[in-house]
Amino acid sequence: MIEVVKFVLMKSQIKKTVFKNTVQLLRIPFSLLLMPLFILALSQNEINGYTAVISFIIIHLLVYPASNGYNSYIDKDESSIGGIEKPPLPTLHLFYVTIVLDFLAIISAFLFVNILFSCSIFVYILASRAYSSKQIRLKKYPIIGFLIVVIFQGGFTYMMSVIGITNESFVFSSTNILLLFACSFQIAGAYPLTQIYQHEADLADGVKTLSYKLGYKGTFIFTAIMFGLCNVFYYLYFEQIGKSNNFYLIQLFFIPIVIYFVWWFFKTINNENEANFKNTMRMNLIAAICMNTCFIILYLTNRLF
């Protein structure tokens, strides 16, 4: 009898551990870093309140966690990954959870928003899977992998967010195209920095990232160029819609990001060990807080004035 109780307790503990590890590898809090473009879309468009809330839930609580979880399941990371310094090993449960989340995202988008939003979610999921899966594994190609992330986490995410927020199709006007480029270059600047501490782990997995190809110094220089181009397109966009003050507001919130970026750059030049998980996550957090706050203020000012 005692042995039976021990077995039941042990089985219960294993289930709790698997559940805890699965939830951790979905990296739901990591969605904070991916929110700025959705909030930017809120600030620049007429909002359908109901579908905006539903779209936010679908993108940030279903699509992004499923993408994170699938990537963790495929890679089985033993070293630090975005948001987790010491990730647990994934199980088959994680894979099944990502499938369920993807299915819920597509169906919910169709039922509660519109078919175009559902199709956008489906395409985003396909791109995410193609990036990570062992069969296609786009992430192992430095240029193609980079472009997939830039396009789908940048301009495509903004477009997808607009479709959900407005409950209408996306209009490819000259101003909107400028904003699509701004969003894509914003991700183009951020993405290589997220890879900078993973060179050895990626190489061991057969992946040569753009950051690895550029090297530590090259990654920082490339990032600075991409953010410069991002700023050019933000300027052109806000100038064209007659709201240049919004551009200068964005520059104000870029200041803390630039200060940390320059500080980290010089530290890394002097000691390559500074290109580590801790500094990378700090950079991501500062950028996310600044840009989320900036776009929230843009949203409020555009609604009030």
Secondary structure, DSSP 8 states (H G I E B T S, - for coil): -HHHHHHHHHHHHHHHHHHHHHHHHHTGGGGGGG-HHHHHHHHHS---HHHHHHHHHIIIIIIHHHHHHHHHHHH--SS-BTTBSS-----HHHHHHHHHHHHHHHHHHHHHT-HHHHHHHHHHHHHHHHHH-TTT-GGGSHHHHHHHHHIIIIIHHHHHHHHHHHTS-----HHHHHHHHHHHHHHHHHHHHHHTT-HHHHHHTT---HHHHHHHHHHHHHHHHHHHHHHHHHHHHHHHTT-HHHHHHHHHHHHHHHHHHHHHHHHHHH-GGGSSHHHHHHHHHHHHHHHHHHHHHHHHHHHH-
